[in-house]
Amino acid sequence: MGRRRKRVASGDGVLPSPRKEEKAPAPPRKEKKKKTDIGKVFINISIGLCIFSLIWFFYALYMRSSLARRVVTLHPSPRVLDANSSNPAVSPERYWGSYRPQVYFGMKTRSPRSVVTGLMWMRQFNDMDGNLRHTCEQGDHLQGYGWIMHDGVSFGVQEIHDRDFTLTTEFVKRIGGDHGGDWTWRITAKQHSIASSAPVISLMFYAATDIQGSLQAHVEDKNRLSSVTGTSEELGNFKITFGKPTAGEGAGGKYARYNFLQTRSPGLDKLTDIVKNSLNHKFVFSPPKGEKRSYFAVDSYKVTNHQNQQKDPKMESEFVVHQVTVQTPFQIEVLFESGSFRERPNQLVGSVLTDELEMRKMAFDEKFEGIFGLQAKGFTLSQIEFAKAALSNMLGGMGYFFGQSVVQSVYNEHPVLYPEGPLFTAVPSRSFFPRGFLWDEGFHQLLLNKWDSQLTQGVIAHWLDLINVEGWIPREQILDDEARSKVPSEFIVQHNENANPPTLFLALQELLEKRDAQPESLSSQTMLPFLRRLYPRLQIWFEWFNTTQAGPIANSYRWRGRDKDTNLFLNPKTLTSGLDDYPRSSHPSADERHVDLYCWMTLASGVMANVARILGEPHQVYENTHRTLNNNDLLNELHWSENLHTFSDYGNHTQAVSLQQEKVFVPPGQPRHQFPVSRLVRSVRRAPKLQYVNALGYVSLFPFLLHILTPDSPKIEHILRDIRDPERLWTPYGLRSLSRADPLYMKRNTEHDAPYWRGPIWININYLAVRALHHYGSIEGPFKEKAATLYQELRTNLINNVYKQYLETGYIWEQYSDSTGRGQGSHPFTGWSALTVLIMAEEY
């Protein structure tokens, strides 16, 4: 019982055996316990890390998914336009219109799934059988086509000059009922004086539904489609009546052969193909005093057997075609009557139609002269008719589109569909660019605002209603199958880091100035509520530019989206700037500063400050930004090159570049065709360095073009010198886009890309130049007299050349040669090239 005895070593150092009840401590057990505790800690840490990793993984997935959704999430503020703003109850006068700019003649409503109507035609009995005309195509080689009168609302007159005959297409609308009222077409065909014989033409009038709605053909005399009745959600019940051809109003009928087609289409973009595939040569044209000849006509049996059986019938469109084949000259009328228009005074045909047309034409002429005053300025009748055609083509080129863009952000593995929505907009070219372009639209509205300010408000609202939660607007609007059928696949996907010049601020600036000048006008009275709805979207749009396009140093800006494959491009393009292949720094980098974007942001900040002030919103931030950017000292510091004596971009640049044939090594004895084809690739003979980009052209002028320079700025002297120097920018036809002395002047950018903004004359920038010369020539400053002189010279050169080319070719063009003045590029191009009207009217 007592305390445990101590163990004592024996003499020989051997410990005696302990008693059984006396157990020595076991340190190893304690160590084992420690190891177990550490293991548990490691296990717990591992479990915690796994849980954290899983949480982080799912959070990252959520965030990536959330960020990926942002590109297709519309801005949450109330839309500028009410959802019903385009329906016939709210806007009956604009419900029906020639809103299909991609076809030579057609009409639709401003609604998502409109019934569409249109015209196709073909010349019979010539060496080009099957020359079907429908969509506007440069390959049709027409001698000219376009609206010669169009008021944008109620009527239009168009002339289409085919090879040996001219078609005149006219329409008039009459408001009544609940669905936009009635309208009538009149098609007149006349042979050209040089034609050896009177052409025989087949006109094909058609109607098609867009997924919803129905059409019923009414046939008489076996083959003649006398009328079509139908119904749709937007139109209710309606009837389309096809008149018989006559030799003219009040004249007797003419011999004609009739054919019709009733089928289904997998989409509105397939209408041309369906008609082409249906053509059969078995029908006989046998006039009383002429030989019998076989002609091409639509054959419903043939199409029925070639339908796409795999297409969901619910997603198809009903399609009815009325073909009339007749010898020129002739006239045909087509009447659309709304079922809800129950108290119409008479039918809009014959002499009633003629009287309505004459009344609308007189009103158009009076309004045109009242706004633009060209007759009072001494222009000839022919010049005035040219100006009317330029304006009318822009109005007649207005399109109403509904659908979804294809977009992608860095968080999307694949392209995704943007939210479905409408866009009412002008288009640059009916043949080549029959869709909305963001930077073009600001220029378009400078002209349209003079004609109809409410139209401009509506267009700006449509564009800003497309903005997403980030503040981004897809720069090119390709919204439906018809639009996508005209666009190369590589341009369809829109990327949300890419901007486009915010030219809508130019149009807004004009609207605000018009409000101040005409406070009693209807458009001025509607301006305040319009601006209030628009303002939240303008804020996020401006902020998007100010952050995503910021440059490497404070208050500088840089276009994103430059071409990255520097091996193939002589100078990588900057499509986002709108100036495509205009020379920038040879090696794209984050160090770039772009002077044109700096100037656009100066303009935008000033307009934002003005809008905020009008609305009573906080405006100090915008005013401070504008004051900073408008400071000529900062502009000079960031973009003035003392060595070049011009405003310039800044970046990683070398002038020593060229395109050279790629060397492909072929081992001896090996066949050449088994190795890659030699390409043109870029050769860099001297390493780039950070410096001002030595390109003199349109970009160099932007501080002058957008009125950022003070009237006494000594830089204006250098700019006026460059403008007037024939070895640099001056030509007898307008200002060239790039100096003749520049190493890249008229140089191809790749073996497939001809020079685009490297010399040719563009009317939009020349308009800004004329406007700037007028501005600096009208205010006090040391360069007032010189600017005023250049203004008169440049204005005269531009008007004379664009008018001359129109007379010679029948078209207004995308651009003009700086060496000959000849029109080139896409045509007709009555987008910003129609700004010639404002230059004539001196409306800036």
C-alpha positions in Angstrom: 0.0 0.0 0.0 2.1 3.2 0.2 3.9 5.2 -2.7 5.5 3.4 -5.5 9.2 2.6 -4.9 11.8 4.2 -7.0 13.8 1.9 -9.3 17.4 1.7 -8.3 20.2 0.5 -10.5 22.1 -2.5 -9.2 25.8 -2.6 -9.1 26.2 -4.1 -12.5 23.9 -1.5 -13.9 21.1 -3.9 -14.5 17.7 -2.8 -13.3 15.8 -5.2 -11.3 12.6 -6.5 -12.8 9.7 -4.4 -11.8 6.8 -5.8 -10.1 3.8 -6.7 -12.1 1.7 -4.0 -10.5 4.3 -1.4 -11.2 4.0 -0.3 -14.8 6.5 2.1 -16.3 5.2 5.1 -18.3 4.9 4.5 -22.0 6.1 7.6 -23.9 5.5 5.9 -27.2 1.8 6.0 -26.5 2.0 9.7 -26.0 3.7 10.1 -29.3 1.1 8.0 -31.0 -1.6 10.2 -29.5 0.2 13.3 -30.9 0.4 11.7 -34.4 -3.3 10.9 -34.2 -4.1 14.5 -33.3 -2.0 15.9 -36.2 -3.6 13.5 -38.6 -7.0 14.7 -37.6 -5.9 18.2 -38.2 -4.7 17.4 -41.6 -7.9 15.5 -42.4 -10.0 18.4 -41.2 -7.9 20.9 -43.2 -8.3 18.7 -46.3 -12.0 18.4 -45.8 -12.2 22.2 -45.3 -10.1 22.8 -48.4 -12.3 20.5 -50.4 -15.5 22.2 -49.2 -13.9 25.6 -49.9 -12.8 24.4 -53.3 -16.3 23.1 -54.1 -17.8 26.4 -52.9 -15.3 28.4 -54.9 -15.9 26.2 -57.9 -19.6 26.5 -57.8 -19.3 30.3 -57.1 -17.0 30.6 -60.0 -19.4 28.7 -62.2 -22.2 30.9 -60.9 -20.2 34.1 -61.5 -19.1 33.0 -65.0 -22.7 32.0 -65.8 -23.9 35.4 -64.4 -21.2 37.3 -66.3 -22.1 35.2 -69.4 -25.7 36.2 -69.1 -24.9 39.9 -68.8 -24.3 40.2 -72.5 -27.8 39.1 -73.2 -29.5 40.9 -70.3 -31.2 44.1 -71.4 -30.9 47.3 -69.4 -33.5 47.3 -66.6 -34.7 50.9 -67.0 -38.1 51.4 -68.6 -37.9 51.3 -72.4 -37.8 54.6 -74.2 -40.6 53.4 -76.5 -43.8 51.8 -75.2 -44.4 48.3 -76.3 -47.4 49.5 -78.4 -45.6 52.5 -79.9 -45.6 51.1 -83.4 -49.1 49.6 -83.5 -51.8 51.2 -85.6 -53.8 52.5 -82.6 -50.8 54.7 -81.5 -49.1 55.4 -84.8 -51.5 54.6 -87.7 -49.7 56.9 -90.2 -46.5 54.9 -89.9 -47.9 51.4 -89.6 -47.6 50.4 -93.2 -44.6 51.5 -95.2 -41.8 50.5 -97.6 -39.9 49.0 -94.7 -38.2 46.3 -96.7 -35.2 48.2 -98.1 -33.5 44.9 -99.3 -36.1 44.4 -102.1 -36.7 46.6 -105.1 -40.3 47.2 -104.1 -42.3 45.8 -101.2 -44.2 46.9 -98.1 -44.8 45.6 -94.6 -46.1 46.8 -91.2 -44.1 47.9 -88.2 -44.9 44.7 -86.3 -42.9 41.6 -85.3 -44.6 39.1 -87.7 -45.9 41.2 -90.5 -47.6 40.0 -93.6 -45.2 41.1 -96.3 -46.0 42.2 -99.9 -43.6 42.7 -102.8 -42.8 42.6 -106.5 -40.6 40.5 -108.6 -40.2 40.8 -112.4 -38.3 39.3 -115.3 -37.8 40.1 -119.0 -39.2 37.4 -121.3 -37.9 36.3 -124.7 -34.3 37.4 -124.5 -30.9 35.8 -124.2 -31.1 36.0 -120.4 -34.1 33.9 -119.6 -34.5 33.5 -115.9 -33.2 37.0 -115.0 -35.5 37.3 -112.0 -35.3 40.6 -110.1 -36.4 40.8 -106.5 -33.8 41.7 -103.8 -31.6 44.7 -104.6 -28.4 43.2 -106.1 -25.4 45.1 -107.6 -25.0 42.0 -109.8 -28.3 42.9 -111.6 -26.4 45.7 -113.3 -29.5 48.0 -113.4 -28.9 51.4 -115.0 -30.3 53.0 -111.9 -33.0 52.6 -109.3 -34.3 54.5 -106.3 -37.0 56.7 -104.9 -37.4 60.1 -106.6 -40.0 61.2 -104.1 -40.9 59.7 -100.7 -42.2 61.6 -97.7 -41.5 58.8 -95.2 -45.1 58.5 -94.2 -47.8 58.4 -96.9 -46.5 58.0 -100.4 -43.5 57.3 -102.6 -42.5 57.3 -106.3 -39.6 55.1 -107.5 -38.0 54.6 -110.9 -36.2 51.4 -111.8 -34.2 51.5 -115.0 -33.6 48.0 -116.3 -31.8 47.3 -119.6 -34.5 48.3 -122.1 -37.4 49.4 -120.0 -38.2 51.5 -116.9 -40.6 50.5 -114.1 -42.2 53.3 -112.1 -43.5 52.1 -108.8 -45.9 54.4 -106.8 -47.8 53.9 -103.6 -50.3 55.9 -101.6 -51.7 55.2 -98.2 -55.1 56.2 -96.8 -55.6 56.0 -93.0 -58.8 54.5 -91.7 -60.1 51.7 -89.5 -58.1 50.0 -86.7 -55.2 48.4 -88.7 -53.5 51.2 -90.6 -55.9 51.7 -93.4 -55.6 51.0 -97.1 -52.9 51.4 -99.7 -52.6 51.2 -103.5 -49.7 50.4 -105.8 -49.4 51.6 -109.3 -46.7 50.0 -111.6 -46.0 51.6 -114.9 -43.7 50.1 -117.5 -42.3 51.9 -120.5 -39.7 50.8 -123.0 -36.5 52.8 -123.6 -36.2 54.7 -126.8 -33.2 52.5 -127.8 -35.1 49.3 -127.4 -35.4 47.5 -130.8 -38.9 46.1 -129.9 -41.4 46.5 -127.0 -40.2 44.2 -124.2 -42.5 41.6 -122.8 -42.3 41.6 -119.0 -43.6 39.3 -116.3 -44.6 41.1 -113.1 -45.0 38.8 -110.0 -46.9 40.4 -107.2 -46.8 38.4 -103.9 -48.0 38.3 -100.4 -46.5 36.1 -97.6 -47.2 35.6 -94.0 -44.4 35.4 -91.4 -45.3 32.2 -89.5 -48.7 33.4 -88.3 -51.7 34.4 -90.4 -53.4 32.9 -93.4 -53.9 33.7 -97.1 -56.6 32.5 -99.5 -56.2 32.8 -103.2 -59.3 33.7 -105.4 -58.8 32.5 -109.0 -60.9 33.3 -112.1 -60.6 32.0 -115.6 -58.5 29.1 -114.4 -55.2 30.9 -114.0 -55.8 34.6 -113.1 -55.5 35.4 -109.4 -58.1 38.2 -109.0 -57.6 38.7 -105.3 -56.2 37.4 -102.0 -58.0 37.5 -98.8 -56.3 36.9 -95.5 -56.2 37.4 -91.8 -53.4 38.0 -89.2 -53.1 39.1 -85.6 -51.8 42.5 -86.6 -54.1 43.2 -89.6 -57.3 41.5 -88.8 -59.1 40.7 -92.1 -57.9 42.2 -95.3 -58.1 41.9 -99.1 -55.6 42.4 -101.9 -57.1 43.0 -105.3 -55.0 42.7 -108.5 -56.1 45.0 -111.4 -55.8 44.1 -115.0 -53.1 45.8 -117.1 -54.1 48.8 -119.2 -52.2 51.0 -121.6 -52.6 53.8 -119.0 -55.1 55.5 -116.9 -58.5 55.6 -118.7 -57.1 53.4 -121.5 -58.4 50.0 -122.5 -57.1 46.7 -121.4 -54.1 44.9 -122.9 -53.5 41.3 -123.8 -51.9 39.4 -120.9 -51.2 35.9 -119.7 -51.7 35.0 -116.1 -50.3 32.5 -113.7 -50.3 32.0 -110.0 -48.6 30.1 -107.3 -49.8 29.2 -103.8 -47.5 27.3 -101.5 -45.6 27.5 -98.2 -42.1 28.9 -97.5 -39.7 27.8 -94.8 -38.8 31.5 -94.4 -39.1 35.0 -95.9 -35.4 34.7 -97.1 -36.4 31.8 -99.4 -39.1 33.5 -101.5 -36.8 34.2 -104.4 -35.5 30.7 -104.5 -39.1 29.3 -104.4 -40.1 31.4 -107.4 -36.9 30.5 -109.3 -37.4 26.8 -108.7 -41.0 27.0 -109.7 -40.4 28.5 -113.2 -41.6 26.4 -116.1 -41.2 27.1 -119.8 -44.3 25.2 -120.9 -46.7 28.3 -121.0 -47.5 30.0 -124.3 -47.7 33.8 -124.9 -50.0 34.3 -128.0 -51.0 37.9 -128.5 -53.7 38.6 -131.2 -51.2 40.2 -133.6 -48.0 38.3 -132.8 -46.3 35.0 -132.8 -46.8 32.3 -130.2 -43.9 31.9 -127.9 -43.2 29.9 -124.8 -42.5 31.9 -121.7 -41.4 31.2 -118.1 -44.0 31.2 -115.4 -44.6 30.0 -111.9 -45.9 26.5 -111.7 -47.5 25.5 -108.4 -47.3 21.8 -109.1 -43.6 21.9 -109.5 -43.1 23.8 -106.2 -45.5 21.5 -104.3 -43.3 18.6 -105.2 -40.1 20.3 -104.1 -41.2 21.6 -100.7 -38.9 20.9 -97.7 -40.9 18.1 -96.0 -38.7 18.3 -92.8 -39.7 21.8 -91.9 -42.3 22.2 -89.1 -45.5 23.4 -90.8 -46.2 25.7 -87.9 -43.0 27.6 -88.6 -43.6 28.0 -92.3 -45.1 31.0 -94.1 -48.0 31.0 -96.6 -46.9 32.4 -99.9 -49.1 33.5 -102.8 -47.8 34.8 -106.2 -49.8 36.5 -109.0 -47.9 36.6 -112.3 -49.0 38.8 -115.2 -47.1 38.7 -118.5 -47.7 41.7 -120.8 -45.9 43.7 -123.4 -44.8 47.3 -122.7 -46.2 50.0 -122.3 -48.7 49.1 -119.6 -49.9 50.1 -116.1 -51.2 47.9 -113.3 -52.7 48.7 -109.9 -52.8 46.6 -106.8 -55.2 47.6 -104.0 -55.0 46.6 -100.3 -58.1 47.1 -98.2 -58.3 46.7 -94.5 -61.4 44.8 -93.2 -61.8 47.3 -90.3 -61.9 50.4 -92.6 -65.7 50.3 -93.0 -66.5 53.8 -94.1 -64.1 54.5 -96.9 -65.4 57.2 -99.3 -64.3 55.3 -102.4 -61.6 52.9 -103.7 -58.1 54.3 -104.0 -57.8 53.4 -107.7 -57.8 55.1 -111.1 -58.4 58.8 -111.1 -58.8 58.9 -107.3 -55.3 57.5 -106.9 -54.0 59.9 -109.5 -55.5 62.9 -107.6 -54.0 61.6 -104.3 -50.6 61.2 -105.8 -50.6 64.7 -107.3 -51.7 66.2 -104.0 -48.9 64.3 -102.1 -46.3 65.3 -104.7 -47.2 69.0 -104.4 -47.0 68.8 -100.6 -43.6 67.1 -100.8 -42.3 69.8 -103.1 -43.5 72.6 -100.8 -42.1 71.0 -97.7 -38.7 70.3 -99.4 -38.3 73.9 -100.5 -39.4 75.2 -97.2 -36.8 73.2 -95.3 -33.8 73.2 -97.7 -34.5 76.3 -99.9 -32.5 75.0 -102.9 -34.5 76.9 -105.4 -33.9 80.1 -103.5 -30.2 79.4 -103.5 -30.2 79.3 -107.3 -29.8 75.5 -107.9 -31.1 74.2 -111.2 -34.2 72.1 -111.5 -32.1 69.1 -112.3 -29.9 69.6 -109.2 -33.0 70.0 -107.0 -34.4 66.7 -108.4 -31.1 65.1 -107.5 -31.4 66.4 -104.0 -35.0 65.2 -103.6 -33.9 61.8 -104.8 -31.1 61.7 -102.2 -33.4 62.5 -99.4 -36.2 60.2 -100.7 -33.8 57.3 -101.0 -32.9 57.6 -97.3 -36.5 57.9 -96.3 -37.5 55.0 -98.7 -34.6 53.0 -97.3 -36.0 53.0 -93.7 -36.4 49.5 -92.5 -38.4 47.8 -89.7 -36.6 44.7 -88.5 -37.5 42.3 -85.7 -35.4 39.5 -84.4 -32.2 38.6 -82.5 -28.5 39.5 -82.9 -25.9 36.8 -82.5 -23.4 38.0 -79.8 -20.5 36.7 -77.7 -18.5 37.9 -74.7 -15.3 36.5 -73.2 -17.5 34.6 -70.8 -19.4 32.8 -73.5 -17.8 29.6 -74.9 -20.1 29.9 -78.0 -22.1 32.7 -79.6 -25.5 33.3 -78.0 -28.7 35.0 -79.1 -29.5 38.5 -78.0 -33.0 39.2 -76.7 -35.6 39.5 -79.4 -36.5 43.1 -80.3 -37.5 45.6 -83.0 -35.3 48.2 -84.8 -36.6 51.0 -86.9 -33.7 52.5 -88.8 -32.3 53.9 -92.0 -29.8 51.7 -93.9 -26.6 52.6 -95.6 -27.2 50.8 -98.9 -30.3 48.8 -100.0 -28.1 46.5 -102.1 -25.1 45.9 -100.0 -25.8 47.0 -96.4 -29.6 46.6 -96.0 -29.5 46.6 -92.2 -28.7 48.9 -89.2 -25.2 50.2 -88.5 -24.7 52.1 -85.3 -22.2 54.7 -86.5 -23.9 55.2 -89.8 -27.2 56.0 -88.1 -26.0 59.1 -86.4 -25.1 60.6 -89.8 -28.4 59.5 -91.3 -30.3 61.3 -88.6 -28.5 64.6 -89.3 -30.5 64.7 -92.6 -33.7 63.1 -91.4 -33.9 65.4 -88.4 -34.3 68.4 -90.7 -37.2 66.6 -92.4 -38.9 65.0 -89.5 -37.7 65.4 -85.9 -40.2 62.9 -84.5 -38.9 60.3 -86.9 -35.4 60.9 -85.6 -36.6 60.6 -82.0 -38.2 57.3 -82.8 -35.1 55.9 -84.5 -32.8 57.0 -81.6 -35.2 55.4 -79.1 -35.2 52.1 -81.0 -31.4 52.0 -81.0 -31.1 52.9 -77.3 -33.8 50.3 -76.4 -31.3 47.7 -77.6 -28.7 48.5 -74.9 -27.8 45.8 -72.5 -27.2 46.0 -68.7 -23.5 46.6 -69.4 -24.2 49.7 -71.6 -23.3 48.0 -74.9 -25.2 48.2 -78.1 -24.3 45.7 -80.9 -22.8 47.8 -83.6 -24.3 46.0 -86.6 -27.9 44.8 -86.4 -28.5 41.5 -88.2 -31.8 40.6 -86.8 -33.6 38.0 -89.0 -33.0 35.4 -91.7 -33.5 38.0 -94.5 -30.8 40.1 -93.0 -28.4 37.2 -92.3 -28.7 36.0 -95.8 -26.9 39.1 -97.0 -24.0 39.0 -94.5 -20.8 36.9 -94.7 -20.7 34.5 -91.7 -17.5 36.0 -90.2 -19.3 39.3 -89.6 -22.5 38.0 -88.0 -21.3 37.5 -84.4 -21.1 40.8 -82.5 -18.5 41.0 -79.6 -19.4 43.0 -76.5 -16.0 44.6 -76.0 -16.2 46.3 -79.4 -17.6 49.8 -79.7 -18.6 51.9 -82.7 -18.3 55.7 -82.9 -21.2 57.2 -80.8 -22.5 59.3 -83.6 -26.0 59.3 -82.1 -24.7 62.1 -79.9 -24.3 64.2 -83.1 -28.0 63.6 -83.8 -28.9 64.4 -80.2 -26.9 67.6 -80.4 -28.9 68.6 -83.5 -32.2 67.8 -81.7 -31.3 69.9 -78.8 -30.3 72.8 -81.0 -33.6 72.5 -82.9 -35.5 72.5 -79.6 -33.8 75.8 -78.7 -34.4 77.3 -82.1 -38.1 76.1 -82.5 -39.5 75.8 -79.0 -43.1 75.8 -80.2 -42.8 72.9 -82.7 -44.5 69.6 -81.9 -41.1 67.8 -81.8 -39.8 70.3 -79.3 -42.8 69.9 -77.1 -42.3 66.1 -77.0 -38.6 66.5 -76.4 -38.6 66.7 -72.6 -40.4 63.4 -71.9 -38.4 61.8 -74.7 -35.1 62.9 -73.1 -36.3 61.8 -69.6 -37.0 58.2 -70.8 -33.7 58.2 -72.8 -31.5 59.5 -70.1 -30.8 56.4 -68.0 -29.7 54.6 -71.2 -27.5 57.5 -72.3 -25.9 57.4 -68.9 -25.0 53.7 -69.1 -23.9 54.0 -72.7 -21.6 56.9 -71.9 -20.2 55.1 -68.9 -19.6 51.9 -71.0 -17.5 54.0 -73.4 -15.7 55.8 -70.6 -14.6 52.6 -68.9 -14.3 49.8 -71.5 -12.6 52.1 -74.1 -10.3 53.9 -71.7 -6.7 54.4 -72.7 -3.4 53.6 -70.9 -3.2 57.0 -69.2 -5.8 59.3 -67.6 -8.2 60.9 -70.1 -7.0 58.9 -73.1 -9.0 56.4 -75.1 -8.3 53.3 -77.1 -10.5 51.4 -79.6 -10.8 47.7 -78.7 -11.3 45.0 -81.2 -8.3 45.6 -83.6 -7.3 42.6 -85.8 -4.9 40.4 -83.9 -3.3 38.5 -86.8 -0.5 41.0 -87.5 1.2 38.5 -89.8 -1.4 38.9 -92.6 -2.4 42.5 -92.4 -0.2 45.3 -93.6 -1.8 47.4 -90.9 -4.3 45.5 -88.6 -7.8 46.9 -89.1 -9.8 48.8 -86.5 -13.3 48.0 -87.7 -14.7 49.3 -84.4 -13.6 52.8 -85.2 -15.7 52.8 -88.4 -12.6 53.7 -90.4 -11.7 50.0 -91.0 -8.2 49.9 -92.6 -7.2 53.5 -91.9 -3.6 53.3 -90.7 -3.1 53.0 -86.9 -0.1 51.8 -85.0 1.5 48.9 -86.8 1.6 46.7 -83.8 -1.7 46.7 -81.7 -1.1 47.1 -78.0 -2.6 48.4 -74.8 -0.3 51.4 -75.1 -2.3 52.9 -77.9 -4.2 56.3 -77.7 -6.7 57.1 -80.5 -7.4 60.7 -81.2 -10.7 60.2 -83.0 -12.2 58.3 -80.0 -10.9 61.1 -77.7 -12.8 63.6 -79.8 -16.0 61.5 -79.9 -15.9 61.3 -76.1 -15.4 65.1 -75.9 -18.6 65.5 -78.0 -20.5 62.9 -76.0 -19.6 64.4 -72.6 -20.8 67.8 -73.7 -24.1 66.5 -74.9 -24.6 64.5 -71.7 -24.0 67.6 -69.6 -26.5 69.5 -71.7 -29.2 66.8 -71.4 -28.6 66.5 -67.7 -28.9 70.2 -67.3 -32.2 70.3 -69.3 -33.7 67.5 -67.1 -32.5 69.0 -63.9 -30.3 66.0 -63.2 -26.8 66.2 -61.6 -24.6 67.4 -64.5 -21.3 68.4 -62.8 -19.5 65.1 -63.5 -20.3 65.4 -67.2 -19.4 69.1 -67.3 -16.1 68.4 -65.6 -15.3 65.6 -68.0 -16.2 67.8 -70.9 -14.1 70.7 -69.6 -11.2 68.4 -69.1 -11.4 66.8 -72.6 -12.1 70.1 -74.3 -9.0 71.6 -72.8 -6.7 72.1 -75.9 -3.6 71.8 -73.7 -4.5 68.2 -72.7 -5.4 67.4 -76.3 -2.1 68.7 -77.5 -0.2 66.8 -74.8 -1.8 63.5 -75.7 -2.1 63.7 -79.5 -0.1 66.6 -81.1 3.1 65.5 -82.8 5.5 68.5 -83.1 7.6 66.5 -85.6 4.7 65.8 -87.8 2.8 69.0 -87.1 -0.5 67.1 -86.9 -2.8 65.4 -84.5 -2.0 61.7 -84.3 -2.6 58.4 -82.7 0.1 57.1 -80.4 1.3 53.5 -80.1 3.8 50.8 -80.9 4.6 51.6 -84.5 7.0 51.3 -87.3 6.7 52.6 -90.8 9.0 49.9 -92.3 6.3 47.3 -93.2 5.3 45.8 -96.5 3.4 42.8 -97.9 5.7 40.2 -99.5 5.2 36.8 -101.0 5.6 34.1 -98.4 8.4 31.7 -99.0 7.3 28.0 -99.0 10.1 25.5 -98.9 9.6 22.6 -101.3 12.1 19.7 -100.9 13.8 18.7 -104.1 11.9 16.1 -106.0 8.6 16.8 -104.2 5.5 17.9 -106.2 4.7 21.6 -105.6 0.9 21.0 -105.3 1.3 19.1 -102.1 2.6 22.1 -100.2 0.7 25.3 -99.1 -0.1 28.0 -101.6 2.2 31.0 -101.2 0.5 34.0 -99.5 1.2 37.6 -99.1 2.4 38.2 -95.5 3.7 41.2 -93.7 7.4 41.8 -93.5 8.7 44.1 -90.7 12.0 45.6 -91.7 12.5 47.7 -88.5 11.3 47.0 -85.0 8.4 49.1 -83.8 8.6 51.6 -80.9 6.2 53.7 -78.9 5.7 56.9 -81.0 3.1 59.0 -82.7 1.7 57.3 -85.8 2.8 59.2 -88.9 -0.5 58.9 -90.8 -2.1 62.2 -92.1 -5.7 61.9 -93.0 -9.2 61.9 -91.6 -8.2 60.9 -88.1 -5.8 63.8 -87.9 -8.7 66.2 -88.6 -11.0 65.1 -85.8 -10.2 67.9 -83.3 -11.1 70.3 -86.1 -14.1 68.3 -87.4 -15.9 68.1 -84.0 -15.1 71.8 -83.1 -12.9 71.0 -80.2 -10.1 73.4 -81.2 -10.6 77.0 -80.0 -10.9 79.5 -82.8 -7.4 81.0 -82.0 -5.6 77.6 -81.8 -2.4 77.8 -83.8 -3.0 74.1 -84.7 -5.8 75.3 -87.1 -3.2 76.9 -89.4 -1.5 73.5 -89.9 -4.9 71.8 -90.4 -6.0 74.3 -93.0 -2.7 73.9 -94.8 -3.0 70.1 -94.9 -6.6 70.4 -96.1 -5.7 72.6 -99.1 -2.5 70.8 -100.1 -3.1 68.7 -103.3 -0.2 66.5 -102.3 -1.9 65.7 -99.0 -5.7 65.9 -98.7 -7.1 68.3 -101.3 -8.7 67.1 -104.6 -11.1 68.7 -107.0 -13.8 66.3 -105.8 -13.5 66.4 -102.0 -10.9 65.6 -99.3 -9.2 62.2 -99.7 -9.1 60.0 -96.6 -5.3 59.6 -96.5 -2.5 61.8 -97.7 -1.0 61.0 -101.0 2.4 61.3 -99.3 1.6 58.5 -96.8 3.4 55.2 -97.3 0.1 53.3 -97.0 -1.8 55.5 -99.5 -3.9 53.2 -101.7 -2.0 50.2 -100.5 -3.8 46.9 -100.1 -4.1 45.6 -96.5 -4.0 42.0 -97.5 -3.9 40.2 -100.9 -7.7 40.2 -100.8 -8.5 43.6 -99.2 -8.4 46.6 -101.5 -7.7 50.0 -99.9 -10.9 51.3 -98.3 -10.1 54.3 -96.1 -6.7 54.9 -97.6 -7.3 57.5 -100.2 -11.0 57.4 -101.5 -13.3 60.3 -100.7 -16.1 59.7 -98.1 -19.0 62.1 -97.9 -19.7 61.7 -94.1 -16.2 63.0 -93.2 -16.3 65.6 -95.9 -19.6 66.8 -94.5 -18.0 67.2 -91.1 -15.1 69.1 -92.8 -17.5 71.5 -94.6 -19.4 72.0 -91.4 -16.2 72.7 -89.4 -15.0 75.2 -92.1 -18.4 76.9 -91.9 -18.1 77.0 -88.1 -14.6 78.5 -88.0 -15.3 80.7 -90.9 -18.2 82.2 -89.1 -16.7 83.1 -85.7 -14.0 85.5 -84.8 -10.4 84.2 -85.0 -7.2 84.6 -86.9 -8.2 81.9 -89.4 -11.7 83.0 -90.1 -11.1 84.3 -93.6 -9.0 81.3 -94.7 -11.6 78.9 -93.3 -14.5 80.7 -95.1 -12.6 80.6 -98.4 -11.9 76.9 -98.1 -15.5 76.3 -97.1 -16.8 77.7 -100.4 -14.2 75.8 -102.5 -14.8 72.4 -100.8 -18.6 72.8 -100.8 -18.6 73.5 -104.5 -16.3 70.6 -105.3 -18.3 68.1 -103.4 -21.7 69.1 -104.8 -20.5 69.2 -108.4 -18.9 65.8 -108.3 -21.6 63.9 -106.5 -24.2 65.4 -108.8 -22.1 64.7 -111.9 -21.6 61.1 -110.9 -25.3 60.7 -110.3 -26.1 62.0 -113.8 -23.5 59.8 -115.4 -24.2 56.6 -113.5 -27.7 56.8 -112.1 -26.4 56.3 -108.5 -25.1 58.0 -105.4 -22.0 56.0 -104.3 -20.4 54.8 -101.1 -17.1 56.6 -101.9 -15.5 58.5 -104.8 -12.1 58.1 -106.4 -9.6 60.8 -105.3 -7.9 60.8 -108.7 -10.9 60.8 -111.1 -13.9 61.6 -108.9 -15.8 58.5 -110.2 -18.2 56.8 -107.8 -17.0 53.4 -106.5 -17.9 50.8 -103.9 -21.5 49.9 -103.1 -24.4 51.6 -104.8 -26.9 53.0 -104.4 -25.4 54.4 -101.2 -28.0 56.8 -99.9 -26.9 56.6 -96.3 -24.4 59.3 -95.3 -23.6 60.1 -98.9 -27.1 61.8 -99.0 -25.6 64.4 -96.6 -24.8 66.2 -99.9 -28.3 67.6 -99.5 -27.3 69.4 -96.3 -24.2 70.7 -97.9 -26.3 72.1 -100.7 -28.7 73.7 -98.3 -25.9 74.9 -96.0 -27.8 73.3 -93.1 -25.2 72.4 -90.4 
